[in-house]
Amino acid sequence: MLDETLTGLHAVAGARVALSFLEDFEAQVEHGDLVLLPIDSVRRARALRWFRRLAPDTPRLSFTDCTSFALIDELKLAATLTPIVSSPKRERARLGWSRPSQTASCSGVPG
């Protein structure tokens, strides 16, 4: 999600704000307050399966969303800040979320 956050900040608020955010982000990672999870080839393959499954019916789907879904499933996360959480109820239900604070079981995506 770092890629979309930096891109959005740069586009909306400018380089100064994006670079300031990046500096703070990197300091928090270095201090151990945040964990930055790399997307390796296994995670990328899982994310691509998500993308293939969801893209036909999800016009605003990003590949970053799909990498988030892959991590949610792998790490069995109970909550996430990924944008799908605030999506309309129908969209959340289609993806498997029963409440905004819950994540989907990814059993519908081939392992």
N, C-alpha and C positions, 0 to 999 in steps of 0.2 A: 504494500500500500504506500510505501515511501515514494515510489515513482509518481503515482497519481497525486499525492499530496504536494510534492515539490512542483509538479507541473501546474497544478491548480493555483497554488500560491503565486507562482511566477506570473501566470497569465492574468490573475485577478489583482494581485497586490504589488507585483513588481519584484525585481531581483533582490532588493534590500531585504524585504520581508522573507522571501524564500531562503535566502542565504542565512538570515538570522535564525529561522526555524531549523535549518540544517545544522547549524553550529550547536544549537541547544539539543537537538536530537542526538547528534554524535556524542556530546558530553554525557547525556543520560545513558547511552549505550556503553560508553567507556566506563562509567561509574557503576554499571550493573543495574540501573533502575529500569532499563528497557532491554529486551532481547530482540536482536535482529535475526530473523530466520532466513537463511539463504534458500533460494529455489534451485535445487540441483536437478539432475536429469530425471530422477524418479518422481520428484514433486512436480516437475514440469509435465511429465507424461500424465500424471493424475489430473493436473489442471486442464490439460488438453482434452481429456475424457469429459470433464465437466463442461468445457466449452462446446464440444460436439453435441452433448446432450441438451444444453440450455439455449444455445445460440438461435435455433430456429424459432423459438417462441419468446425470446427475451431481447428486444431491440436495443436496449441500452447496456447490455452485458459487456463487461470489459474482461480482458484476459487476467487482469489483476484481481477482479472478483473471483475468478476461477482458481487462481493460486490461493486466495484466501479460503475458499471452500475446501481445497485439498488439504490445507493446513488444519482447518477446523476438524475435518474428519480424522486425519492422522493423529492429532494431539487430543482428540475427544474434548474439545473446548466446550464449556457450558455457556459462554457468552462471548460476544464479539462486537467490535465497533464497525465492522464492514457495512457499507451503505445499504445492503439488502435488508438490514434490520429495520430500517425506517420505510421500507417499501409498503405499498398498499397491502391490505390484509390478503386479498386474493393472490397477489404475487408471492407473498411469504408462504401461503398455504401450498401453492403449486411447487415451491422449492422444498417444502417439508418442514417449515418453521410453524409451530403452533402458536407461539407468542413472540413478540418482538425481542424478548430477552433470551430466547432459546435458539439453539442452532439445529440444523437439520441432521438427520441421520443420512449418510451418503450411500446407503445401501442400493439406491437406484442407479448408482454409477458403477460400471464394471471395475473391479479391482485389478 
